[in-house]
């Protein structure tokens, strides 16, 4: 169960990182607010992903 949540969060992280890169390089044009909010979402998602992975590994 936890492994599938970790996997989903990992995939979400990869998609958010790609989105952040593409918007940062202006390949995709979005308002600055969207870029900031997805950056915050990326941080929270990565933090949850890491914490769950640490708990599952123990």
Buried (B, 14 or more C-beta within 10 A) or exposed (E): EEEEBBEEBBEBBEEBBEBBEEBEEEEEEEEEEEBEEBBEBBEEBBEBBEEBBEEEEE
